[in-house]
Amino acid sequence: MKPKLLTQRQQVGIFNTADPVAVMREYVSFSQDVLFVAQRRLHTESLEKFSKDEENVTESRKQLFQNLSQEDADKIYFRLNGHIYPEVLIKMLDTFPKEVSKELLLEYAKYCPLKQEVMIRAISVLGKDAREIILTIQYLRTEVFNKIHRVFGKDELKKILVDLARRDLDMDDAIEAKIPRIYSGEDLKEILKAFIAGDVPMCGEMFSKIFDVCSSGEEIEELLQQALDNDMDIWDETLDKIVKYFPPEKAKKYLDTFFEETSPGRNFYEDREKYYEALENKKGRR
């Protein structure tokens, strides 16, 4: 098979070949090269310019460059996030043996993020055997989160969230609202610790839960300092709680660090003075 973008109809035709597993395995094997070439094909029209990257451009990638139009590259890079249509991956899950589907999805997902509908079907078909596939998620959507919760249960969902936090996770705002409704106490603290360690973006309401779940000021300070070191936005809710919770000198230290040393604090808070005013008012009431 030549490395190129097959149409959706041609990809569906793979299932009618004498050995569809072998053909699909070969097509999946093009994933890394296809993404590499598609990205460059969007901005490079000539093979000569493309070939100047001697370190990464192989003969097969040169062939692929010639086989891909800029329209193909746009479809691969922006619409499909890969070279296999989601409908084809879903048909694979419904057709191939489970262990084969899992193997091919894991290989494909190394380079091409799986669409939401593929992830949901993978969980439906593979059940708890889909865990490794779930851990390839880069952006967790609410529908997938709900599916994981239903299939894996509360305890395993927590472990998955902690593992995903180590892998550059981002997620829907609705998930951030749901997590504190599902978890509390030590469970929520474990998730918050993982999210802060993994620099996972969080809304203000969720981040401020560190004041509710930590058992000591030392624990709160440890997580706050880690977030500041990670250049995270700790949001208004947390800034308010810093002023109310800590002694004035310590509160000022954290305000100064956030507003002077982190990029969100320096760049996105025009009303920072209100926190210092609240701190002065607190001092005056002592």
Summary of the structure (lengths in Angstrom):
residues: 286
radius of gyration: 24.2
end to end distance: 77.8
largest distance: 82.6
contacts: 864
relative contact order: 0.06
helix: 72%
strand: 1%
